Amino acid sequence: MLVAFRDRRTTFFAAALVCVALPSAAMAAGPLDPYLPKSGTIKGHVVVLEVAKEDQAISKQFQLAVQNNMDWFKHYVTNNKAGEPLPYNSKMGVTEAQYTQLLHMKPSLIEKAAIDITVNRGPDGRVAFVSSDPAAASLQGTTFPPDGKLAQTPFGTLTVYNAIHQKDENAPFGVWDGAEWAKVAADGADEPSVKIAFGKREPSGQGLFYYQVSPTKEKPEQSLVVTYPLD
């Protein structure tokens, strides 16, 4: 699955998954528990989504055309039926065949460096993450209260909670179920939109975690995507 935020004409994609297990049987299971390894440590790999160079070139060509004709594009999008792809228009800056190729573009999932993330649960059931890996820096200071329906992050509280049921086998991460927490920045605000998600891929049973922070005037986009075994 590829997740996207649209904020101030910026679309950013991300990915990452985290897990944790807790010894206290007395505590009620929260929405994170099905996606956290019982060992209490996420031992996985940072992954990236790579797009074929030809598709990248078509995408850049399309984006440039839209940026140079944003008023038209806004109107064109407004008139489109919800949930359906935009019909082809020559103002998109690509041929109809290239646009069709863009609609069916599927990034490849590439494993990169190994990563360890420790999941700690406090006496009250609050979940936190610890890792010495610089790639996981955005996780430092992120916690989930016992009920797991919101997340506290260095970028603010994520109060939007949704269950995920991704059934599209052609999506970047394939079929997976999970949960996501988000905060969408208001238009014009110099603060980032943030999204965190945990899940389980099928049929492999592999865990998935992603953490993404949209760019601001002062800081670039931050993102982390991790796949890991669920024990």
C-alpha positions as CSV (number, residue, x, y, z in Angstrom):
1,M,0.0,0.0,0.0
2,L,1.1,3.5,-0.7
3,V,-0.2,6.2,1.5
4,A,-0.6,9.8,0.4
5,F,-1.3,13.2,2.0
6,R,-2.3,16.2,-0.1
7,D,-1.3,19.4,1.6
8,R,-0.6,22.7,0.0
9,R,-0.3,21.0,-3.4
10,T,2.2,18.6,-2.0
11,T,1.6,14.9,-2.2
12,F,4.0,12.8,-0.1
13,F,4.1,9.1,0.2
14,A,5.4,7.0,2.9
15,A,5.8,3.8,4.6
16,A,6.8,2.0,7.9
17,L,5.5,-0.5,10.5
18,V,6.2,-1.2,14.1
19,C,5.3,-3.8,16.7
20,V,5.5,-4.6,20.3
21,A,4.5,-7.3,22.8
22,L,3.6,-6.9,26.4
23,P,3.9,-9.3,29.3
24,S,0.9,-8.1,31.2
25,A,-2.0,-10.4,30.4
26,A,-4.2,-8.3,32.6
27,M,-4.1,-5.4,30.1
28,A,-6.8,-5.3,27.4
29,A,-5.5,-5.7,23.9
30,G,-5.2,-2.5,22.0
31,P,-5.3,-1.8,18.2
32,L,-1.5,-2.1,18.1
33,D,-1.2,-5.6,19.6
34,P,-2.0,-7.8,16.6
35,Y,0.9,-6.1,14.7
36,L,3.6,-6.2,17.4
37,P,6.1,-9.0,17.8
38,K,5.9,-10.9,21.0
39,S,9.6,-10.5,21.5
40,G,9.2,-6.8,22.0
41,T,11.7,-6.0,19.3
42,I,11.1,-5.2,15.7
43,K,13.9,-6.9,13.8
44,G,13.2,-5.9,10.2
45,H,14.5,-4.1,7.1
46,V,14.0,-0.5,6.0
47,V,12.3,-0.7,2.6
48,V,11.9,1.7,-0.2
49,L,9.5,1.9,-3.2
50,E,11.3,2.2,-6.5
51,V,9.7,3.1,-9.7
52,A,11.0,2.2,-13.2
53,K,13.0,5.1,-14.8
54,E,10.6,5.3,-17.7
55,D,7.7,5.7,-15.3
56,Q,9.6,8.3,-13.3
57,A,10.2,10.3,-16.5
58,I,6.5,10.2,-17.5
59,S,5.5,11.1,-13.9
60,K,7.8,14.2,-13.9
61,Q,6.5,15.2,-17.3
62,F,2.9,15.0,-16.0
63,Q,3.7,16.9,-12.8
64,L,5.4,19.7,-14.7
65,A,2.4,20.1,-17.0
66,V,0.0,20.2,-14.0
67,Q,2.2,22.7,-12.1
68,N,2.2,25.0,-15.2
69,N,-1.5,24.8,-15.5
70,M,-2.8,24.5,-11.9
71,D,-6.0,26.5,-12.4
72,W,-7.1,24.2,-15.1
73,F,-6.1,21.1,-13.2
74,K,-8.0,22.1,-10.1
75,H,-11.2,22.6,-12.1
76,Y,-10.6,19.4,-14.0
77,V,-10.3,17.4,-10.7
78,T,-13.4,19.1,-9.2
79,N,-15.5,17.8,-12.1
80,N,-14.3,14.2,-11.8
81,K,-16.4,11.5,-10.3
82,A,-15.2,10.4,-6.8
83,G,-13.2,7.2,-6.8
84,E,-12.6,7.2,-10.5
85,P,-9.3,8.0,-12.3
86,L,-9.2,11.2,-14.2
87,P,-10.0,10.8,-17.9
88,Y,-7.2,11.6,-20.3
89,N,-6.7,15.2,-21.4
90,S,-3.9,16.5,-23.7
91,K,-3.2,19.2,-21.2
92,M,-1.7,16.6,-18.9
93,G,1.5,16.9,-21.0
94,V,1.8,13.2,-21.8
95,T,0.3,11.0,-24.5
96,E,-2.8,8.9,-23.8
97,A,-0.7,5.7,-23.9
98,Q,1.8,7.3,-21.4
99,Y,-1.1,8.3,-19.1
100,T,-2.5,4.8,-19.2
101,Q,1.0,3.5,-18.3
102,L,1.1,6.0,-15.4
103,L,-2.3,4.8,-14.1
104,H,-0.9,1.2,-13.9
105,M,2.5,2.1,-12.5
106,K,3.5,-0.3,-9.7
107,P,6.6,0.5,-7.6
108,S,8.9,-2.4,-6.6
109,L,9.5,-3.0,-2.9
110,I,13.2,-3.0,-2.2
111,E,14.7,-4.1,1.1
112,K,17.6,-2.0,2.3
113,A,19.4,-1.9,5.6
114,A,18.5,-4.1,8.6
115,I,17.0,-2.2,11.6
116,D,16.1,-3.0,15.2
117,I,13.4,-1.0,17.1
118,T,12.6,-1.8,20.7
119,V,9.0,-1.5,21.7
120,N,8.6,-0.5,25.4
121,R,5.3,-0.5,27.4
122,G,5.1,1.4,30.6
123,P,3.3,0.3,33.8
124,D,0.1,2.1,32.5
125,G,0.3,0.3,29.1
126,R,1.7,3.2,27.2
127,V,3.7,2.1,24.2
128,A,7.0,3.9,23.2
129,F,9.8,3.1,20.7
130,V,13.6,3.1,21.1
131,S,16.2,2.7,18.4
132,S,19.8,3.8,18.0
133,D,19.4,3.7,14.2
134,P,19.4,7.2,12.7
135,A,16.7,6.0,10.2
136,A,14.3,5.7,13.1
137,A,14.9,9.2,14.5
138,S,11.4,10.3,13.7
139,L,10.1,7.7,16.1
140,Q,11.8,9.1,19.1
141,G,9.3,10.7,21.4
142,T,6.3,8.9,19.8
143,T,4.0,7.2,22.2
144,F,0.6,5.5,22.2
145,P,-1.7,5.6,25.3
146,P,-3.2,2.3,26.5
147,D,-6.4,2.5,24.4
148,G,-4.3,3.1,21.3
149,K,-6.8,5.4,19.6
150,L,-4.4,8.3,19.3
151,A,-0.7,8.9,19.1
152,Q,1.6,11.5,20.7
153,T,4.4,12.6,18.5
154,P,7.0,15.4,18.5
155,F,4.9,16.9,15.7
156,G,1.7,17.0,17.7
157,T,-1.1,14.6,18.6
158,L,-2.5,12.3,15.9
159,T,-6.2,12.2,16.6
160,V,-7.5,10.6,13.4
161,Y,-7.7,6.8,13.8
162,N,-8.8,4.4,11.1
163,A,-8.7,0.6,10.6
164,I,-7.1,-0.5,7.3
165,H,-8.3,-3.3,5.1
166,Q,-6.2,-3.1,1.9
167,K,-7.5,-5.8,-0.5
168,D,-5.8,-4.7,-3.7
169,E,-3.2,-7.3,-4.6
170,N,-1.5,-4.9,-7.0
171,A,-0.9,-2.2,-4.3
172,P,2.8,-1.7,-3.4
173,F,2.4,-3.7,-0.1
174,G,-0.2,-6.1,-1.5
175,V,-3.1,-7.2,0.8
176,W,-2.8,-6.2,4.4
177,D,-4.9,-5.3,7.4
178,G,-3.8,-2.8,10.0
179,A,-4.4,0.6,11.7
180,E,-3.4,4.1,11.0
181,W,-3.1,7.4,13.0
182,A,-2.9,10.8,11.3
183,K,-2.9,14.5,11.7
184,V,-3.5,16.7,8.6
185,A,-2.1,20.2,8.8
186,A,-4.4,23.1,8.0
187,D,-3.9,24.9,4.7
188,G,-1.3,27.7,5.1
189,A,0.0,26.4,8.4
190,D,3.7,25.9,8.6
191,E,3.5,22.5,10.3
192,P,3.6,19.0,8.9
193,S,1.0,16.5,8.2
194,V,1.9,13.2,9.9
195,K,0.8,9.6,9.5
196,I,1.7,6.3,11.3
197,A,0.5,2.9,10.4
198,F,1.0,-0.7,11.6
199,G,-0.2,-3.8,9.8
200,K,0.1,-7.4,8.8
201,R,0.6,-8.5,5.2
202,E,-1.1,-11.5,3.7
203,P,-0.5,-14.3,3.0
204,S,3.1,-13.9,4.3
205,G,2.0,-12.8,7.8
206,Q,4.8,-10.2,7.7
207,G,4.5,-7.1,9.8
208,L,4.6,-3.6,8.2
209,F,5.2,-0.2,9.7
210,Y,5.4,3.2,8.2
211,Y,5.9,6.7,9.6
212,Q,5.8,9.8,7.4
213,V,6.1,13.5,8.1
214,S,5.4,16.0,5.2
215,P,7.9,18.7,4.4
216,T,7.7,22.2,5.8
217,K,9.5,25.4,4.9
218,E,12.2,24.5,7.4
219,K,12.5,20.7,7.2
220,P,12.4,18.2,4.4
221,E,10.0,15.2,4.3
222,Q,10.8,12.4,6.8
223,S,9.7,8.9,6.2
224,L,10.4,5.4,7.4
225,V,9.0,2.1,6.1
226,V,9.9,-1.2,7.8
227,T,8.9,-4.8,7.2
228,Y,9.5,-7.4,9.9
229,P,8.6,-10.9,11.0
230,L,5.8,-11.3,13.5
231,D,6.7,-13.9,16.1
